[in-house]
Amino acid sequence: MKYDCIIIGAGMAGLTAAIYLQRAGKNALVLESKIHGGQIINTINIENWPGDFGVSGAELMQKIYEQAKKLGAKVEYEEVIKIIDGEEKVVKTEDGEYLADAIIIATGTNPRKMSEKQTADAGNRPISYCATCDGALYKNKPVVVVGSGNTAKHEIKYLEGICSKVYHIHHDDPIPKDAEAVFVAIGRVPATEIVKDLTELDKDGFVVSGEDCKMSCPGVFVAGDCRAKAVRQLVTASSDGAIAADGVLKYLSK
Amino acid sequence: MEILDFYADWCGPCQMMKPVMAEFENAHPEIKVTAINIDEKPELAEKYKVSGIPCVVFIKNGEEIDRIEGVTSLKKLEKRIS
């Protein structure tokens, strides 16, 4: 079976694109390597998503996922390994391959990992990228936060309410010997490995496109946080999803 | 086989896993799934060395044989029991 469009990534951008495509009468397949929702599922309280003040990321994304499914979008949980571009696009996953006329890349970002040296220094100690998820497991225990940005400050404040001691170190500093877990907050990197041979990436690895979300190869679009852009927010991810879906519709009608 | 599903009410990714685990239980009634709230049973989280949630631990004959840390899908859970 061939899909009108394969969307890679089931976060805000990907699911919005699926909703727009399904409503336009197209059949969309969303491929997701982990679980639908994207990074916002780690956020407990969202205050900048219009119309639903204080909603949790998990609740919001579950609703959007169910909306996409209700409109007929198919979601498969498989990791994409390779994309073969052509008039007919082939998307290879760990479990098989899928065909489509168009593709939307909505793979988002992943947490930046510590350097090899710092990871070796952490040894067998658990490494977490989410204090709100894992902080409670280290109640009254010493931990360390790696990072110097706003996210790191937020993680420190959160952990100080739970842990006996919260060390704060920078990227590549030695890990304190008595820290029982390492919380890493040193930014995020785009998940664009699968498209690096297909299109232009900026110096940080984000996909270069105009505001029309078009990539340099015809029929392939990019949406959400993996796109090179100035503002990465839920609303701009959703906006990208709609714009990319519109681009796909125009491409398919040619 | 038995599955221990470590979670917490305030953990967003754990909330995303709830329907996945429910679907898994429906599809595999032969496998006992026990949900463990780490706030209510911190001693079990410690016993099984849970370092992050959600965390699914696969037990066979009383021994841990596998685990998945972080969110996962029904398809991936099923791969681990096959």
Interface residues (C-beta under 8 A of the other chain):
Chain A: E32 K34 I35 H36 G37 I41 N42 T43 I44 S56 G57 A58 E59 M61 Q62 E76 Y77 E78 D95 P126 S128 C130 T132 C133 D134 A136 L137 K139 A181
Chain B: A8 W10 C11 G12 P13 C14 Q15 M16 M17 P19 V20 I38 D39 P42 A45 V50 S51 G52 I53 G70 V71 T72 S73 L74 K75 K76
